[in-house]
């Protein structure tokens, strides 16, 4: 194993300058042997040694001690950056990483919203904000005065919330309401004494400002009489850079919504824009959806779908509920084999007239395709999200596109070697 480590790292080094060596499941490995393996890897040219808690098994004290042991027992460790990679099976990934930082880790392999296999990976937003909010505590571990105001990362914290929403929408993985930093309830206060304290002085019960992660609760003064220029200006203020076509399309959706709602918030605007810019080529287009249901009736749905050939086909179906009936009717028209593996609904804002966002995930031959739609009618949103996902699936079948955007580059690189 030691010989293979030296040989393979040297081989990688012959192609690139920056080589990261990652011993699988280091958290449960024999430390003495791990030290020896890492020494060989660095000697052969590794510039980063990544210590993974592959199965999320370790505790913060154990993981911090492992990193400290590596610093103290690997003679050439000063020639490499210590990185960490961890899973959240016991809910300890972020705590483990922070313990690693205290003991010398300087690269953290994390993910937006903590997404990842099984229980996910260490969440980027939690790590960044922990280092930001508790900067005076962590500064000394970086050799800085405790009072230093210099950021410990180069992450633009005001982009965190928007990035979280983007990842959630594109992956179809919703963020739980009580999720730290980016959850819908992260800055909500229900307790009377908490509300009183926050109104008097925010820092009483809030350790960070919602605006520090790019979250803006302001209501916009836009309605059905608002013009396109005011609409476009507000989108730019919210950080959206859209083409003229996207702005025009989003404005039409905004005007339609303004006829149904008295108050439109930034959250509503965000839902409209995300719904618009995430559209895929409309191979199938939903032209009509109509349902009949109730506690003493059989849920029935009728749909009309325009096909890629331009014809309009109508079908009806019954189901266990209105959404199930809609999806069965759409399947009867589209005839694209798939398996629905996830269906989720959430409200964008409070109130009976809130926009509902529907996110679904379909699976076909081990590939997963997500669909997303927002509408004041949750039944319509459910149908649109399903057609959106089917369009992704159908497009992939027709074009042969792979799930991973770098697939072709990887194949070419392997062939070249």
C-alpha positions, 0 to 999 in steps of 0.5 A, spaced: 500 500 500 505 504 501 509 503 495 502 504 491 501 510 494 508 513 492 507 510 485 500 513 484 501 520 486 508 521 482 504 518 476 498 524 477 504 529 479 507 527 472 500 530 469 499 536 474 502 541 479 496 540 484 495 533 487 490 532 492 491 525 496 485 522 499 485 516 504 478 513 504 475 513 511 481 516 514 476 517 520 476 510 522 483 508 520 489 506 524 492 513 525 500 510 525 499 507 519 495 513 516 501 518 518 506 513 514 501 513 508 500 521 508 508 522 509 509 517 502 504 521 499 507 528 500 514 526 499 511 523 492 508 530 490 501 531 493 500 538 495 493 537 499 492 531 503 484 530 504 482 527 511 475 524 510 470 522 515 467 518 509 461 515 513 460 520 518 462 516 524 467 521 528 465 526 533 468 533 534 473 531 539 476 525 535 476 528 528 480 534 531 484 530 535 486 526 528 488 532 525 492 535 530 495 528 530 497 528 523 500 535 524 504 533 529 506 526 526 507 527 519 514 530 518 513 533 511 506 536 513 508 543 512 509 541 505 501 540 504 495 543 505 490 539 510 483 538 507 477 535 510 471 531 507 465 529 512 458 526 511 453 528 516 450 521 518 450 523 525 449 530 524 456 532 526 459 534 520 459 541 521 462 541 528 467 536 526 470 541 520 470 546 525 474 542 530 478 540 524 479 548 523 482 549 530 487 544 529 490 546 522 485 544 517 485 549 511 481 546 506 473 544 507 470 540 502 463 542 503 456 543 499 450 548 498 445 546 503 449 540 505 446 536 500 450 529 498 449 522 499 445 519 505 445 524 510 449 529 506 455 533 507 458 538 511 454 545 509 457 550 506 453 556 509 453 553 516 461 553 516 462 560 513 457 563 517 460 560 523 467 562 522 464 569 520 459 570 526 464 567 531 470 570 528 473 573 534 473 566 537 477 563 530 482 568 529 487 566 534 487 559 530 489 563 524 494 567 527 490 573 528 488 578 533 482 576 536 479 583 534 481 582 527 475 584 522 478 581 516 474 575 513 476 568 514 473 566 508 473 569 501 465 567 500 461 573 499 456 571 504 450 576 501 450 571 496 449 565 500 441 565 500 440 566 493 445 560 492 441 556 496 435 557 493 438 556 486 441 549 488 434 547 491 430 549 485 435 545 480 436 539 484 429 538 487 431 538 494 427 542 498 431 546 504 427 544 511 424 550 514 428 549 521 435 549 517 440 553 520 442 559 516 438 558 510 431 555 512 425 559 512 424 559 520 432 561 521 430 568 522 423 567 525 421 569 532 414 566 535 415 567 542 412 573 545 419 575 549 423 573 543 419 578 539 419 583 544 427 583 545 428 583 537 424 589 536 427 593 542 434 590 540 436 585 534 442 582 537 438 580 543 436 574 540 439 574 533 446 573 532 447 575 525 443 580 520 438 576 515 441 581 510 448 578 511 446 572 507 442 576 502 435 575 505 431 581 504 424 581 507 422 588 504 415 588 501 415 591 494 411 597 492 409 594 485 402 592 483 398 591 477 399 598 475 406 598 475 410 598 469 416 594 466 421 599 468 420 599 475 419 591 475 426 590 471 429 595 476 427 591 482 429 585 479 436 588 478 436 590 485 434 583 488 441 581 484 437 578 477 441 579 471 436 577 465 436 578 458 430 582 455 426 576 453 426 573 460 424 580 463 419 580 458 416 573 460 417 574 467 413 581 467 407 578 463 407 573 469 408 578 474 402 582 471 398 576 471 399 575 479 398 582 480 391 581 478 390 575 483 394 578 489 394 585 493 401 585 495 407 582 492 413 581 495 420 580 493 419 572 495 414 572 490 418 576 485 423 571 486 419 565 485 416 568 478 423 569 476 426 562 478 420 559 474 421 563 468 429 562 467 429 554 469 424 553 463 427 547 459 425 547 451 418 546 451 417 539 447 411 538 451 406 544 453 401 543 457 395 547 454 389 545 459 388 542 466 382 541 469 380 536 475 374 534 479 375 531 486 372 531 493 371 527 499 365 523 496 367 523 489 372 520 485 378 524 483 378 525 476 383 529 471 383 532 464 389 534 460 391 537 454 398 537 451 401 539 445 406 534 443 413 536 439 409 534 433 405 540 434 398 536 435 394 537 441 392 531 445 387 530 450 386 524 455 382 523 462 384 519 468 382 517 475 387 517 481 387 517 489 387 524 488 387 530 484 395 530 482 395 523 481 389 523 476 393 529 473 400 525 472 396 519 470 392 523 464 399 526 462 402 520 462 397 517 457 398 523 452 406 523 453 408 516 453 415 517 456 416 511 461 418 514 468 418 513 475 416 519 480 420 518 486 419 525 489 413 530 490 414 536 494 410 543 495 411 549 499 408 556 500 413 562 498 409 567 502 404 566 508 396 567 506 391 564 502 393 567 496 400 565 496 404 562 490 405 555 491 412 552 489 412 544 486 418 540 485 418 533 483 424 528 481 423 523 476 427 517 475 429 513 468 434 508 467 438 511 473 438 518 471 434 523 475 430 529 472 427 535 476 421 539 475 419 546 478 413 550 477 410 556 481 403 558 481 397 561 485 393 554 484 397 548 486 394 543 482 396 547 476 403 548 479 403 540 480 402 539 472 407 544 470 412 541 474 411 534 472 411 537 464 417 540 466 421 534 468 418 530 462 421 535 458 428 534 461 427 527 460 425 527 453 430 532 451 436 527 454 433 521 450 433 525 444 439 528 444 443 523 448 445 528 453 449 525 460 447 527 467 453 530 468 455 536 464 463 534 464 462 527 462 464 528 455 470 532 457 472 526 462 471 521 456 476 525 452 481 526 457 481 519 459 482 517 451 488 522 451 491 518 457 
